[in-house]
Amino acid sequence: MRFFSDNAAAACPEVMKALDEANRIDTAYDGDAWSARLDDAFSRLFETQVRALWVTTGTAANSLALAALCPPHGSIVCHRDAHIQNDECGAPEFYTHGAKLLLAEGAGAKLTPETVEALLATVRNDVHQVQPHALSITQATEYGLVYTPDEVAALGRLCEERGLGFHMDGARFANAAARLGCAPADLTWRAGVRALSFGFVKNGGLSAEALIFFDTKLADATLYRRKRAGHLLSKGRYLAAQLLAMLKDDAWLRNARAANDAAARLAAAAGERLVLPVEANELFLKVTPQEAAALRARGFDFYAWGPGEARLVTSWDSDSAHVEALAEAISAL
């Protein structure tokens, strides 16, 4: 009974059907009929004209976005626990040809204008220090907390005042949108976001993520960067077909709601064991090593997360019987 990562979830039926339908000859790379529909499909979702590119991984989406926003001699502000800092093997620095990550603080891996300003105040405006060019936040955060539209907008105003490009790592953007019930536009471009890494693999996709540019001019050079980085697949229609299938009839949102609902059931059972509120599909629990071992002995798989903590992640296809069994096991500790 696996609760260690939504990366391991199955591909949803809509995606598998779309792959079968795309399994015929068409133009190669991104010139196919499916890829040609991405801009319009995502523009409708976000209620503004966007450029949408498929890539195979979230790491590539994040790194290509940051390369579009930050020059090699610049820096990118992010949280100390951000995925781009701790889990991408230096890919943002590689794709930007050497830009530096500046690490800010914040409870639950969230940034605020105050924490960002405090970090910016430490940077001298002279040639001996890298100057900030971009801000990157994660939605939902690495600890499962969600930025509200107002919180994103406050950071967006700061970026405008400071002349910073604003990137959102939306590996679990769908879970945040499902939690908040607001328009995707309110969490992104209306709040100042210029580039979004829109995660699909964690949410029922197979091998496709979307890189969305609200500043559409940024996409032009990114097409070349994507090719140079080895992410221009010859049969790109299979990636585009996945994204289109999940947008159709809001399958992406339905999947995220299912994952969030499963997490909420576990959160109710965890009670005071919760380290942080559960706002998406990740839970962080206080457990002793003995309690963790007892859960594992009953067949539950999850990550140990620091001393005395465990991370549980639900997914769109979490088995309701497994969720209920884990809730009962947590209650019984």
C-alpha positions in Angstrom: 0.0 0.0 0.0 2.0 2.8 -1.4 1.9 6.4 0.0 5.5 7.4 -0.8 5.1 9.5 -3.9 2.5 10.6 -6.5 5.3 10.2 -9.1 4.6 6.5 -8.9 0.9 6.7 -9.6 -0.6 5.1 -12.7 -1.4 7.0 -15.8 -5.1 7.9 -15.9 -7.5 6.3 -18.5 -7.9 9.5 -20.4 -4.1 9.7 -21.0 -3.9 6.0 -22.1 -6.7 6.5 -24.5 -5.1 9.6 -25.9 -1.8 7.8 -26.5 -3.6 5.1 -28.4 -5.4 7.7 -30.6 -2.1 9.5 -31.3 -0.4 6.2 -32.3 -0.4 7.0 -36.0 2.0 8.7 -38.4 2.1 12.5 -38.2 4.6 15.3 -38.6 7.6 14.8 -36.3 8.9 16.9 -33.4 6.4 19.6 -32.4 4.8 20.1 -35.8 2.0 17.6 -35.3 -1.7 18.3 -35.0 -1.7 17.7 -31.2 1.2 20.1 -30.4 -0.4 22.7 -32.6 -3.4 22.8 -30.3 -1.6 23.4 -27.1 -1.4 27.2 -27.2 -5.2 27.5 -27.7 -6.1 24.8 -25.2 -4.0 26.4 -22.4 -5.0 29.9 -23.4 -8.6 29.0 -22.8 -7.8 27.5 -19.4 -5.9 30.6 -18.3 -8.2 33.1 -20.0 -5.3 34.8 -21.8 -3.0 34.2 -24.7 -0.1 31.9 -23.6 2.6 29.9 -25.3 2.6 26.2 -24.1 5.5 23.8 -24.6 5.7 20.2 -23.7 8.7 18.7 -21.9 9.3 15.4 -20.4 10.1 16.3 -16.8 9.4 18.9 -14.2 13.1 19.5 -13.8 13.4 20.4 -17.4 10.3 22.7 -17.2 11.7 24.5 -14.2 15.2 24.9 -15.6 14.0 26.0 -19.0 11.7 28.6 -17.4 14.5 29.9 -15.2 16.9 30.1 -18.1 14.3 32.3 -19.9 14.1 34.6 -16.9 17.7 34.8 -15.6 21.0 35.4 -17.3 24.2 33.4 -16.4 25.5 36.3 -14.4 22.3 36.7 -12.3 20.6 35.0 -9.4 17.3 33.4 -8.6 15.6 33.7 -5.2 13.9 30.6 -3.9 13.1 28.9 -0.6 15.9 27.0 1.1 13.8 23.8 0.8 12.7 24.4 -2.8 12.8 21.5 -5.2 15.1 23.5 -7.6 17.6 23.8 -4.7 17.5 20.3 -3.1 16.2 17.9 -5.7 17.3 18.8 -9.2 21.0 18.0 -9.2 22.1 21.5 -10.2 19.9 21.5 -13.3 18.8 25.2 -12.9 22.4 26.3 -12.7 23.3 24.1 -15.7 20.4 25.3 -17.9 21.1 29.0 -17.0 24.8 28.5 -17.6 25.8 29.4 -14.1 23.1 31.5 -12.4 23.2 31.4 -8.6 20.3 30.3 -6.3 19.7 32.7 -3.4 18.1 30.9 -0.5 15.3 32.5 1.6 13.6 31.3 4.7 9.9 30.7 5.5 7.7 28.3 7.5 6.3 25.4 5.5 8.6 26.3 2.6 6.5 29.3 1.8 8.0 32.7 0.9 6.5 36.1 1.8 7.4 39.6 0.5 9.1 40.2 3.9 11.3 37.1 3.7 12.3 37.9 0.1 13.0 41.5 1.0 15.2 40.4 3.9 17.3 38.3 1.5 17.5 41.0 -1.2 18.7 43.5 1.4 21.9 41.4 1.8 22.9 41.8 -1.8 25.1 44.8 -2.6 24.3 46.6 -5.8 27.8 46.2 -7.3 29.7 44.1 -9.8 31.2 41.9 -7.1 27.9 40.2 -6.3 25.4 38.4 -8.5 22.2 40.5 -8.9 18.7 39.0 -8.5 16.8 38.5 -11.7 14.0 36.1 -10.8 11.9 34.7 -8.0 10.7 31.1 -8.0 8.0 29.7 -5.7 6.5 26.2 -5.5 2.8 25.6 -5.7 2.0 23.6 -3.5 5.1 23.9 -1.5 7.5 21.1 -0.6 5.6 20.8 2.7 2.2 20.7 1.1 1.1 24.3 1.8 -0.8 26.3 -0.8 -0.3 29.9 -1.8 -3.5 31.8 -2.1 -4.1 34.3 -5.0 -3.5 37.2 -2.6 -0.2 35.7 -1.4 1.0 35.1 -5.0 -0.1 38.6 -5.9 1.8 40.1 -3.0 5.0 38.4 -4.3 4.1 39.5 -7.8 4.0 43.1 -6.8 7.4 42.8 -5.2 8.7 41.2 -8.4 7.3 44.1 -10.4 8.8 46.7 -8.1 12.2 45.0 -8.1 12.3 44.1 -11.8 12.3 40.3 -11.1 10.9 37.6 -13.4 8.4 35.5 -11.5 8.3 31.7 -11.9 6.0 29.2 -10.4 7.1 25.6 -10.0 3.6 24.0 -10.3 4.5 20.4 -9.8 1.3 20.2 -7.8 -0.4 23.2 -9.2 -3.5 21.1 -9.9 -3.8 20.2 -6.2 -3.5 23.8 -5.2 -6.2 24.9 -7.7 -8.5 22.1 -6.5 -8.0 23.2 -2.9 -8.6 26.9 -3.5 -11.4 26.5 -6.1 -10.3 29.6 -7.9 -9.6 30.3 -11.6 -6.1 29.2 -12.7 -5.6 32.7 -13.9 -5.9 34.1 -10.4 -3.0 32.0 -9.2 -0.7 32.9 -12.1 -0.6 35.7 -14.6 -3.2 37.9 -12.8 -0.9 37.7 -9.8 2.2 38.6 -11.8 3.6 35.1 -12.7 5.4 35.1 -16.0 6.2 31.4 -16.4 4.6 28.3 -14.9 5.9 24.7 -14.8 2.5 23.0 -14.9 2.8 19.5 -13.5 0.9 16.6 -15.0 2.9 13.5 -14.3 2.1 13.5 -10.6 -1.5 14.0 -11.4 -2.2 11.1 -13.8 0.1 11.9 -16.7 2.6 9.4 -18.1 5.5 11.4 -19.4 4.5 15.0 -20.2 4.7 18.3 -18.3 3.7 21.7 -19.6 5.8 24.8 -19.6 3.5 27.8 -19.8 4.7 31.3 -20.7 2.3 34.2 -19.9 5.0 36.5 -21.3 4.8 34.9 -24.7 8.0 36.4 -26.0 10.0 34.2 -23.6 9.0 31.1 -25.6 11.0 32.1 -28.7 14.4 31.4 -27.3 13.1 28.5 -25.2 12.3 26.5 -28.3 16.0 26.5 -29.1 17.0 25.8 -25.5 14.6 22.9 -25.4 16.2 21.4 -28.5 19.7 22.0 -27.2 18.9 20.4 -23.9 17.7 17.2 -25.6 14.0 17.7 -24.8 12.6 18.0 -28.3 11.2 14.6 -28.8 10.8 13.3 -32.4 7.3 12.0 -31.5 6.2 14.9 -29.5 2.6 14.2 -30.4 2.5 11.6 -27.6 3.3 14.3 -25.0 0.9 16.9 -26.5 -1.9 14.2 -26.6 -1.5 13.6 -22.9 -1.8 17.2 -21.9 -4.8 17.8 -24.1 -6.5 14.7 -22.7 -6.1 15.9 -19.2 -7.4 19.4 -20.0 -10.5 18.0 -21.7 -13.4 17.9 -19.4 -11.1 19.1 -16.5 -9.7 15.6 -15.9 -6.6 17.4 -14.4 -8.8 19.0 -11.8 -10.9 15.9 -11.1 -7.7 13.9 -10.5 -6.3 16.5 -8.1 -9.5 16.6 -6.1 -9.4 12.8 -5.6 -5.8 13.0 -4.3 -6.7 15.9 -2.0 -9.8 14.1 -0.7 -7.7 11.1 0.2 -5.2 13.2 2.0 -7.9 15.0 3.9 -9.2 11.5 5.1 -5.7 10.7 6.4 -5.4 14.1 8.0 -8.6 13.6 10.0 -7.1 10.4 11.4 -3.7 12.0 12.2 -5.1 14.8 14.3 -2.4 16.3 16.5 0.3 14.2 14.8 0.2 16.6 11.9 3.4 18.7 11.6 1.6 21.2 9.3 -1.9 21.7 8.0 -2.9 19.5 5.1 -3.8 21.7 2.1 -3.1 19.5 -0.9 -2.0 15.9 -1.1 1.0 15.7 1.2 0.9 14.9 4.9 3.8 15.2 7.4 3.3 13.3 10.6 5.1 13.0 13.9 5.9 9.3 14.4 8.5 7.6 16.5 10.8 5.1 14.7 8.9 2.3 16.4 5.5 3.6 15.2 6.9 4.0 11.6 8.1 0.4 11.8 4.7 -0.7 12.9 3.0 1.0 10.0 5.5 -0.5 7.6 5.0 -3.9 9.1 1.3 -3.6 8.2 2.2 -3.0 4.5 2.3 0.8 4.3 5.1 2.4 2.2 6.1 6.0 2.8 9.1 8.3 3.2 10.9 8.9 6.5 11.2 12.7 6.6 13.7 13.9 9.2 14.0 12.8 12.8 10.6 11.6 14.1 8.6 12.5 11.0 7.1 10.7 8.0 5.8 12.0 4.7 2.7 10.5 3.2 1.5 11.4 -0.3 -1.8 10.5 -1.9 -2.5 10.4 -5.6 -5.4 10.6 -8.0 -5.7 6.8 -8.0 -5.2 6.1 -4.2 -7.2 3.0 -3.4 -10.0 4.0 -1.0 -9.6 0.7 0.9 -5.9 1.4 1.4 -6.6 5.0 2.5 -9.1 3.8 5.0 -6.8 1.1 6.3 -4.0 3.6 6.7 -6.3 6.0 8.5 -7.3 3.3 10.9 -3.7 2.3 11.4 -2.7 5.9 12.2 -5.6 6.2 14.7 -4.5 3.0 16.4 -0.9 4.1 17.0 
